[in-house]
Amino acid sequence: MIELICNYIGGQWQESESRAVFRSENPANEALIGMAVDSSEQDVAAAVAAAQAAFADWRAWPAPRRGELLYEVARILEERKEELSRLMTREMGKVIVEARGDVQEAIDMAYFMGGEGRRLNGYTAPVEMPNKFGMALRDPAGVVALITPWNFPCAVPSWKMLPALVAGNAVVWKPAEDVPAFSAAFTQVFADAGLPAGVLNLVLGGGETGAALVRQPGVRVISFTGSTETGLQVYQTAAALGKKVSLEMGGKNAIIVLDDADFNLALEAVTWSAYGTSGQRCTACSRLLVQNGIAPRFTAALIERAKTLQLGDGLHEDVQIGPLVNGKALEKVGRYMEVAREEGVTIAIGGQPAQRQAGHFFEPTVFTGVKRAMRVAQEEIFGPVLAVIEIEDLDEAIAINNESIYGLSSSVFTTDVNAAFRAIRDLTTGIVYINHGTTGAEIQFPFGGTRGTGNGMREAGLTALDAFTEWKSVYVDYSGTLQRAQIDNR
Ligand code: ADP
């Protein structure tokens, strides 16, 4: 008998009041992972009510104790790392080494945010009047809603959940419908660490469940990671209701390889940035801007390198590229092959689903002869597809990078220190790498993008706290008299 993957509301694992369910499948072989609860509006309301009820007590916990609970989360995650990683690979397909890295991000974040329990710094500043004191403090926002995608089932939720919790918020989490089993196992870690009932609530389901959560009057903040289309819908709904929103959306990230680059280093970095996680990372490299002096040799080497990549079930340690997450993703990537043909692009390698008995595999693909304004150079494909654009020089590459509607990650390979610093100054993405691929952010630095990638908020680093806290300015007047500031009514 397959066990039902349930919601976690007010400290109880529960079915939907509607009894509706959906399937979770292994994308490598289409085997059933489990049936999961498809939450209704009422389930979502119950989760928000549970969070509201738990908030006052959780907020009153001394922050250092909340931080210690996060250390316990980190410890349990370390203990269960292999088990969680294997479940992740089975449920969404990324290869096992990447799944381990995904869980490790949550461990790192739990230690980092656990430490914030003893900081959560506010500040004091001098004030204008004698015998008066001023300070600014971070207050928790209240009940926060987290809506997350399937491509980083552990890292992305942890980037949101851990800062939200240490700051004293109560959470309702709606993970992607492709990863219910993993999300339940991750939630269990917090329960086992001793998080009080109702402080973290899990509601499983699809887009309608997410939309219901955004609408809930009790939700003050929404932190969303996913597609641009959905993110903008969430933004509009939330704006009309006066809620705070943090958005992380699409990317169309470029690696610039100049003629003087370390050839092999750049080749490996481009390969893994483009094809790691089958290109299904918001920071994946989907545009190679290669200088014309080395372009023919570099592109030829890249095509040969892509041919060597081992596709298969990510549980096997020697497999390098797993499947796409589901049939819909496979169709979407396939449609871009039509777009490429219509635009007159050469599909130098790949261009079709990989022939296998089951699963949603797509061959690593290289497009050559791409021009900067083409759809395949502008739109996020979210698959193992790399568009090669030849450039004259760094200035042209920077202009191409910066004209994208997205602005998440970019990278330059060069041995010229002057070119490297010009690139750091002039690239307008939220993350810039020098002599490193476009992926691999570390949790202690802000993560996020400019332009259409986000709405100015950042995750990770200490900046993560900004989404989940309100500043409170406090003035203490110990003069015992009515001073001028009060008379001026400022
Ligand atoms: P993807 O195309 O990568 O699956 P989505 O943006 O559709 O990305 O999904 C990201 C998250 O947003 C998922 O948890 C999904 O269920 C949720 N979601 C989808 N549609 C909506 C919506 N209209 N309102 C709120 N959340 C949604």
Boltz pocket constraint, residues with backbone or C-beta under 6 A from the ligand:
constraints:
  - pocket:
      binder: B
      contacts: [[A, 147], [A, 148], [A, 149], [A, 150], [A, 174], [A, 175], [A, 176], [A, 177], [A, 205], [A, 206], [A, 207], [A, 208], [A, 209], [A, 210], [A, 211], [A, 212], [A, 214], [A, 225], [A, 226], [A, 227], [A, 228], [A, 230], [A, 231], [A, 233], [A, 234]]
      max_distance: 6.0
